[in-house]
């Protein structure tokens, strides 16, 4: 952001500092310890782990190996921590750092400031509850006009597994879900050789959102399997926390939810300010991602897009 007047820039810097301290305090009070991620990653490693990260947007540095400026903080932290993991370890970490990507026109680099947390080593629903509750608490420091959407990686991946489609077709399906593009999704469903009950779900999946009761009733009308049922059960468990804490008015459940980062395999989160449909928070459970680094470790966390939060607060 550029300023004509020095005083305007200083006022903005003061607001940014105050916001930073509020978020840091939230993490520290919840028992999280700050950690600093590496700034460079190997290009081949990043693209092998998450094929949904745009290679065009990566900021590449060529030396003996092709390196990139960090495009994802969670992957960077897992690469550092998981190979050194010890039995019975339980870590609650947070970061305040930056990811980098090329501008779409290729003219310069975008710096995206982020806060985030990672809760590692705790497989129980208690970790899910704590992380979801922390997301609510951080939002409520700034506004009562927010919405936390909750979905399930198990529901979507369980459905995809049943379709027996190749990886390119799976990526296309998830892109359409991410964009909530109903006409293109209908055309896509009609192009596939799948069972009638699977097509029926694909044509209606974007409608499976609302209160938990509404979502459950809608989901039960359509095709399901054991993994998809597990996803619905996870939402039921999280819903207990939400109702207990009187947070229902801030919550929307969405079984069509997918993330830009295709490594969430449990609950998924997205947070917005109402009337400003710009993603401010995203996260979820990603136990499967840790296996890419040699060992399966329970893991859940979320990212706050700091610049988007600043914009929302200062509207």
C-alpha positions, 0 to 999 in steps of 0.5 A: 500500500502506498501513501501520499502523506507520511502521517497516513502511513504512520497511522496505518503502521500503528493500526497494523502493530496493534492488530498484530499484538492482539492476534499474537496475544490470542495465540500465546494465551491459548498456549501456542509458541511462535516459530519461524519458517524457512524462506526458501523451498525446493521447487520439486518438493513443493510441486510433488506435495501439493499439485494444486499450487500454481507453478506460474505464481511461484517466485523461482530462484535458480542456483544449483537447484531450482528454489522458490520463495516460500509459497506455503507456510504449513508445508515449510513447517512440516518439512522442518518438523516431521523428520525430527518427530519424537513419540508422544510429542505434542506441539502448539505452534503459531507463526507470523510470516509471509508467503510470496507469489508472482503478480499475474502479469509477471510484473513484480512479486506479491507479499502476502502476510499471514498469521497461523497456528499448527496443533501437532501430535493430538489426534483427539477431537479435543484438538479440533475443538480447541482450534475451532474455538480459537478461530472464533475467539480471534474473530470476536476480538474484531467484530460480531459480523463474521461467519465461519464455514465448516466442511469436511475433507472426508466427505469430498474425498470419500465421494471422489474415491467412489467415482474412480476418476483420474487425478486431472479429472479430480482436480477439475471437479474440485476447482469447480466446487471451489468456484461454486460454479453450478452451470459448469459443474452440471456440464462436468457431471453430464460428461462423466460415465458415473452411476445415476446416484453419483451424478444426482449428488454431483448435480446437487452438492452445492446445495448441501450447506446451511445449519447442521440439521439442514446439511444432514437432511440434505446429505441423507437424500443422496449417495453416500459411503462410509468415508462420507458418513465419517465426514458428516459425523465430524461435523456433528461432533464440532457442532456440539462445541458450537451449540455449547458456546452459543456460536450457532449464529456465526456458523455455516456448514458446507459439505461442498467445501474444498480448499485451494490447498488440497491437503485437508483430510478432516474438518475444514474451515473458512472465515469471512466478515459478513457482507465482505465475501473475501476469505480471511481465515482458512484451515483444517485437519491435514494428518495425511500431509505429514506422511509426505515427510516420512511419518503420519502425525495428527495435525490441524491448524489455520491461516489468517490472511493478515492483509485481508483482515486489515482491509476488512477492519478498516472498511 
